[in-house]
Amino acid sequence: MKLISLLALCGTIQALPLWFEPNQGQAHPSVQFLSRSVYLGSARIGARRDVRAEGLDLETGISSYFIDNHPKKWHAGVPHYGKVRYKGIYPDVDLIYYGNAEGHLEYDFELAAGGHRSRTDLALLESTRT
C-alpha cells in the first residue's frame, strides 16, 4: 500500500490548471461562475451590473456536487471552461478572466473599435487561493 502525504497532495492540487464552472446551484445564486480554490471579489467602477458571464474554451473535465442525501441538491456534470467573459461590462469593453501558466488568476480587458481604456477601472477587494 502506497501512502501519499497530505502536503504532497496539496502541492499536486495547487499545480492543476485553473478552470471555471457555471453556477448550476452549487454556490450562492449571486455567483455566475466559480473556480477551483480561487475566490475573487471585485468592484468594477462604473460597470454595468446586469452583464451575464459566459464560459469560453470548454474543457474536457466536469465537476459533480452531491450535497447531503437530497438528490434535488445534487449537481452532476458541471462543465469546466478555461475562461469567463463579461461581455459589454463597459461600453465597447469586455472583461475576461483566465488562469495563467502557473495557475494564477489573471484578467484582460478587450476593447472593441472605439473602446476607451479609461473605462476599465477595477478595484480588487479580495483574492485568495486555498
Disulfide bonds with the S-S distance in Angstrom:
none
